[in-house]
Amino acid sequence: MRVLTFRNVGAAKATAKDRLHPSLPFIAWATITLFAFVLIAWVVGAPFAQAHGHPVLVSSIYKTLSFVSHQFPSVPNKSSTA
């Protein structure tokens, strides 16, 4: 492995061993984007599922989101939707 000094830290002087694999930035971007889409789908999907009579799904989504959001102080119970 090559020792980096002040003279050889530039990107133009980096060897192939010193560079990241080309797909690593894409994998990081795709992972973060997928996580964001899943989170948005949960936030949008919970009221939609509740409106269409899926209380078990809604309860599990709200319970999961209650760890990261203060807007869900309690998990809705099954009897709250008629």
N, C-alpha and C positions, 0 to 999 in steps of 0.2 A: 504494500500500500504506500502511496506517495504522501510525504509529509508536506503540509501546506505552510508556506511562508508568505511574507508580504509580497514577494515578487510573483508567486504563482497562484494566488487566490482568485484571479479573474476568471470569468466564465470561458473566455477564449482559450485559456491555458489549461483548463481542467481536462483530465483524461477521461476516457470512457468509464473507468472504475469509479471516478469521483462524482459522476452525474447520477441523478435519479433515473430509475427505469421510466421510460416515456409514458407508460400507462398508469403510474402511481398517482399523478395529479388528477387524471380522469376518474380513477377509482374513488379517490377522496371526494371529488365533486359529486359523483353519482350517489355515493353513500349519504352525503349530507342532503342532497336534493330529494332522495327517496324518503329519508327521515322527515323532512319538511312536508312532503306531500302526504305521508301517512298521518302526521299530526293534524294537518288541515282537514283531511278526510274524516278524522275522528271528531273534530270540532264541528264540522258541518253535518256529519252523518248522525250524530247523537240526537239532535232535535228531530231530524227527518225520520229516524227509526222510531222515536217515541211517538211521533204523529201517526205512524203507520202500524202501531201496536206491537212493538218488539221490546217489551220491558226488560227482559233478561240481557239483551244486547246493550241497551241503554245503561243499565245498571253497571255492567262491566266496563263500559267506556268511561262513565262518570267516575267510577272508582279508580280507574287507572289515571285519569286526568286530575283527580283530586290531589295527587302527590305534587303536581307542578303548578296548580292554579288555585288561587284563593276564592275563585268565583263559584266553586262547587263545595260548599261547606258540608253538605251531607249527601249521601248516595240516595237517589230516589228508590223507594221500595216498590215491590211489584203491585201493591194495591193502589198506588198513586195514579195509575192510568186505568181508566175504565173502558 
